[in-house]
Amino acid sequence: DDDHTPFMQLWDLRFATSPVRVLEGHQRGILAFCWSPLDSNLLLSSAKDSRIVCWNPNNATVNGEILFDLPTNSQWCFDLGWSK
């Protein structure tokens, strides 16, 4: 939830020398994230910037591909989930 470095790092623990991908898109500290149980190409994150972002972390884009950005009307979201 650090406001100075609001990014997520994806690691392959078999090669734990550096992150595989760094997702940068939030302006303030990240509060929650949730992988889709049905599609490994979908990741949700919420942050103190009052946004929920849907990512494709497997895309080769430098900061990760943002698929959708949902503002939450100045409210922070502390919990995320996917519907099956």
Secondary structure, 3 states (H helix, E strand, C coil): CCCCCCEEEECCHHHCCCCCEEEECCCCCEEEEEECCCCCCCEEEEECCCEEEEEECCCCCCCCEEEEEEECCCCCCCCCCCCC
